[in-house]
Amino acid sequence: MRRRRRTSGRGHGWIHGRVHGRVYGYGLALALLLTACTGGGQAGPGATVTPGASGDIVVASGRDVTGKGGIRQQLIDAWNARQDREHSGVHARLVELPGSADQQRSQLLGALQSGSAQYDIVNLDVTWVPEFAAAHLIRPLPDDLVDADVVKSVASTARWGGKLYAVPFNSDVGLLYYRRDHLKQAHVQDTDLSKGITWRQLRDLIDAVEAPGRSRPKGYEKGWTTQLGPYEGRTVNGIEAFLSATDGAALTDENGRYTATVQQLTDGLAELRARTQGAYTLGDAVRSDEGESLTDFADGRTAFLRHWPYAYRTLHQSLSDAQLGVAPLPGRAVLGGQNLALAGSSQQTDKARDLIRFLTSKESERCLLDAGFAATRESAYTADDVTCGVARTPGAASPSVSPSASPSGESADRMPRDDRGRPAYARTILLPALRRAVQRPRTPLYGAFTQTFATELGTLFTDDPPGDAELAAELDRELRKVLPG
């Protein structure tokens, strides 16, 4: 029996394994840079985070696991250098919160409610913005901080109650990764799926890989895998199935009120059941998170993987462009990411706003894209005159910028890039996917929603699952208990 590697907490945890004889821990560590829900920090859960020194602008965020001198720190260092030139006497300091995404949310809520930590800026998952805004823990921002250059779908995550409460920092969207080498071994003639495929076509390709009498790839077990463990990953996959089945009908309205019908829930459950049926889905998917599904795919256990943009760089550390492809996710794809918000208790609001403006500027967003994030601005993908000149990202256009190096001194970046230094798929696949992406329910009660939603969906993966109509009725009853109608 294959031994499972478990990560700690919810979201993206540390994980080590081997891919084709190569230690894979470093690549997976890089993966954590780009999470929709940031993973663990340097200290253990519950560690005390001390406030900044007098005059510091303190930015609270999940861990930037590019390590010392990572892209977020580089951008803050660049802002600090500007302050030195201007003799402002103010510096910014990045505080990395320990624990899983849920633990970080709890820490931020507790700190802002009690005033126990002097945070000025908080980096929030896009689903947390309504909760923090409704609780008056973050304050409204000037509307001009989010201009027309911000991807429209991404910009909508920053508002609540008609006001701007945050500024998109890095985004995320579900994508489909596939093993070109598996498809070639199955004699698939065209292994370029970048224009997109349907779920039916995906199953046809899996059937080709598994055709009777055909030699299967080494280590191969089932067609595809995703994140169906009992955490936010299950919610994301469920929402993508529901919105695909109902042509984008949301579960809540713009005010967070529950609006779904039992029939819509039934249709969504039928779609999720079809996507996860045992004939095509790796059995371990029902217990997998981002790290485990990524490793299973890289190990060759599946031909397809639903994952986030950060996997593009991570997987290319061990797989060549001839082995790995990426395409839009069939159907609807969920939007993720993180937004910067101004803490209600901040005593340095002007400088904090200035830092937010800098960190989300055109140049900074290009730096984030070059480092592997999904940037939030259209110009990062489309404007060749927008370059990264303040950070040491591998794709920066300046010849004076050195590529990132691994601890062994070798280049850590094997990600394909276009002639302008962007990730090769950024303009043609990632940007269109962001434009089409859909949000999870927007509600100050998102924590209660996702716990209920993921718990109820879990019965689909038991030995004796209920029928779609039965489960839809139960799901409807439970959601009405936790969301206003």
BELPEUR-V864745 format. One line per field, one symbol per residue. psi: psi as a letter, one per 30 degrees, with the letter a starting at -180 (. if undefined). burial: 1 if it has 24 or more other ideal C-beta (glycine too) atoms within 12 Angstrom, else 0. A space follows every 10 residues. Layout:
# BELPEUR-V864745
psi->???
burial->???
This chain:
# BELPEUR-V864745
psi->kkkkjklkal bjlkkkakjh gkkfeeefee efegkejkal aellkfkkjk lllkfkjkjk llkjgfakgl eeeeeeeeee eeeeefhfgk llkkjkklal eeeeeeeeee eeefgfkike kkjkkfffee eeefghflll lkfffjaffk keeeeffflk hgljflkkek alkkljklje eeeefggkej gjgffkllee eeeeeeeeeg kkfkkllkfk elellajgli afeeeeeeee eeeefghgkl flafggkkfl leeeeeeeee eeeefgkfff kkefefgkae eeeeeeeefg flflkkalef feeeefffkl fffklklkkk akkkkaakkk ljkffkghee eeeeeeeefg leeeeeeeee ffljlfkefe ffjffjljgg lhkegkfkff kkllklfffl kfjgkklafg flkffeefee eeeeefllll kjkfheeeee eeeeeeffff glfiklleee eeeeeeeeef ffkk.
burial->0000101111 1111101010 0001111111 1111111111 1000100010 1100011111 1111110001 1111111111 0110000001 1111111111 1111101110 1100001111 1111111111 1110101111 1000111011 1111111111 0001111111 1111111111 1110010100 1011011010 0110110111 0000011001 1111111111 1111111111 1111110001 1100010111 0001111111 1111111001 1111111111 1111111111 1111111111 1111111110 0011111111 1111111111 1111110100 1111111111 1111111111 1111111111 1100011111 1111111000 0011000000 0111111001 1111111011 1111111111 1111111111 1111111111 1000000100 1101110111 01100
